[in-house]
């Protein structure tokens, strides 16, 4: 017998600013409002506009603002990494 358990998907929004872009390796380095540094790998898979259109990583530049939707957990590394990213919105 199988039971389907439904749990609501909870997400945390974190606004970050791009400090470095490595399009060749598909990663960004960003800072949050408190000055905490994060690295985001595989950014092209998650990067969208608010209209859910995919964004080319090459369109981004240092200083751009992004909103990261994640589970709110961070991996203890230097720099930090978001444990699970659902989407990243480019705030044009």
BANU-54502 format. One line per 2 residues: their letters; for each residue x, y, z of N, C-alpha, C. Coordinates in pm, whole numbers, plus 50000, padded with zeros to 5 digits. Layout:
<pts>
A = X,Y,Z,X,Y,Z,X,Y,Z | ...
</pts>
This chain:
<pts>
XX = 50084,49885,50000,50000,50000,50000,50090,50124,50000 | 50055,50223,49915,50132,50346,49905,50048,50463,49950
XX = 50110,50555,50018,50043,50678,50059,50117,50795,49998 | 50043,50886,49943,50105,51007,49889,50100,51115,49996
XX = 50216,51164,50031,50224,51269,50132,50246,51400,50060 | 50159,51494,50082,50173,51624,50019,50225,51724,50120
XX = 50337,51782,50085,50395,51886,50168,50404,52012,50084 | 50368,52126,50138,50379,52248,50060,50526,52282,50036
XX = 50556,52329,49919,50690,52370,49885,50714,52508,49947 | 50803,52514,50039,50834,52642,50100,50963,52692,50041
XX = 50967,52820,50014,51088,52878,49957,51120,53008,50028 | 51247,53038,50029,51298,53160,50088,51355,53245,49974
XX = 51321,53373,49974,51373,53465,49873,51494,53537,49930 | 51604,53537,49855,51724,53610,49893,51764,53699,49777
XX = 51773,53829,49802,51817,53923,49699,51968,53933,49707 | 52031,53915,49591,52177,53917,49585,52223,54007,49470
XX = 52349,54049,49478,52411,54129,49373,52530,54053,49317 | 52539,54048,49186,52649,53977,49121,52779,54054,49142
XX = 52882,53983,49189,53015,54044,49203,53112,53988,49100 | 53089,53865,49054,53175,53805,48951,53093,53705,48870
XX = 53121,53701,48741,53050,53613,48649,53152,53529,48574 | 53132,53398,48574,53217,53306,48498,53125,53226,48406
XX = 53092,53285,48291,52997,53223,48198,53052,53091,48144 | 53182,53082,48124,53242,52960,48069,53220,52840,48162
XX = 53219,52864,48293,53197,52757,48390,53056,52761,48449 | 52970,52846,48394,52829,52853,48433,52811,52879,48583
XX = 52887,52978,48634,52874,53009,48776,52884,53159,48803 | 52827,53199,48915,52830,53337,48961,52880,53344,49103
XX = 52940,53456,49138,52969,53489,49277,52881,53609,49309 | 52811,53602,49422,52715,53706,49457,52729,53743,49605
XX = 52676,53860,49641,52669,53904,49780,52525,53929,49817 | 52485,53888,49939,52350,53920,49986,52353,54056,50057
XX = 52240,54100,50108,52227,54231,50171,52314,54244,50297 | 52349,54132,50359,52431,54135,50480,52581,54121,50449
XX = 52616,54115,50320,52755,54103,50280,52809,53962,50276 | 52722,53863,50289,52765,53722,50284,52783,53682,50137
XX = 52896,53619,50109,52929,53579,49973,52883,53437,49945 | 52824,53419,49827,52778,53287,49780,52833,53263,49641
XX = 52852,53137,49606,52880,53098,49469,52761,53014,49423 | 52719,53038,49299,52606,52964,49241,52658,52892,49117
XX = 52655,52759,49121,52699,52676,49008,52576,52638,48925 | 52595,52616,48796,52486,52572,48710,52376,52675,48699
XX = 52413,52801,48693,52316,52910,48695,52222,52908,48574 | 52270,52864,48459,52187,52869,48337,52061,52783,48347
XX = 52064,52677,48428,51946,52591,48443,51833,52659,48519 | 51867,52750,48608,51768,52810,48698,51732,52954,48664
XX = 51810,53021,48578,51797,53164,48554,51677,53197,48465 | 51589,53283,48516,51465,53321,48446,51434,53469,48467
XX = 51348,53522,48379,51289,53653,48404,51165,53628,48490 | 51104,53734,48539,50981,53718,48617,50867,53662,48532
XX = 50879,53671,48399,50780,53613,48308,50812,53467,48276 | 50907,53409,48349,50949,53269,48335,51021,53240,48203
XX = 51076,53343,48138,51155,53321,48018,51299,53295,48057 | 51362,53199,47990,51500,53167,48022,51591,53282,47980
XX = 51695,53307,48060,51790,53416,48035,51926,53355,48004 | 51992,53409,47903,52128,53367,47871,52222,53426,47976
XX = 52308,53345,48032,52401,53389,48136,52486,53506,48086 | 52517,53508,47958,52600,53615,47902,52533,53752,47907
XX = 52402,53755,47933,52331,53883,47945,52355,53949,48081 | 52406,53872,48177,52430,53924,48312,52563,53997,48319
XX = 52575,54084,48419,52702,54151,48444,52714,54185,48592 | 52836,54214,48635,52860,54251,48775,52774,54373,48809
XX = 52713,54368,48927,52624,54475,48970,52477,54446,48951 | 52444,54347,48866,52304,54310,48845,52246,54248,48972
XX = 52116,54267,48989,52046,54212,49104,51968,54088,49064 | 51975,53984,49149,51902,53860,49128,51823,53828,49254
XX = 51713,53756,49237,51638,53702,49349,51648,53551,49343 | 51703,53492,49447,51723,53347,49453,51610,53287,49536
XX = 51537,53192,49479,51437,53115,49553,51501,52982,49590 | 51514,52959,49720,51581,52839,49767,51507,52782,49887
XX = 51561,52673,49939,51502,52614,50060,51549,52687,50185 | 51637,52786,50169,51684,52866,50282,51808,52811,50349
XX = 51848,52691,50311,51967,52630,50372,52091,52667,50291 | 52203,52680,50361,52329,52709,50295,52432,52604,50333
XX = 52515,52566,50238,52623,52473,50265,52737,52549,50332 | 52799,52488,50428,52908,52552,50501,53037,52537,50421
XX = 53058,52628,50333,53178,52630,50252,53223,52776,50242 | 53336,52799,50183,53382,52937,50165,53417,52955,50018
XX = 53341,53032,49943,53218,53101,49984,53102,53003,50001 | 52996,53052,50064,52877,52969,50088,52810,52931,49958
XX = 52727,52828,49965,52645,52786,49852,52505,52761,49903 | 52405,52795,49824,52267,52761,49859,52253,52610,49843
XX = 52192,52544,49942,52178,52398,49938,52090,52354,49821 | 51972,52413,49807,51879,52377,49700,51819,52504,49642
XX = 51850,52531,49518,51795,52648,49448,51682,52600,49358 | 51567,52666,49372,51453,52634,49285,51456,52716,49159
XX = 51474,52848,49174,51480,52939,49060,51564,53059,49098 | 51617,53126,48993,51687,53251,49012,51625,53350,48914
XX = 51574,53459,48966,51511,53561,48882,51606,53678,48862 | 51620,53718,48736,51700,53836,48700,51610,53957,48714
XX = 51649,54050,48798,51572,54172,48820,51627,54282,48728 | 51580,54283,48604,51630,54377,48503,51613,54521,48546
</pts>
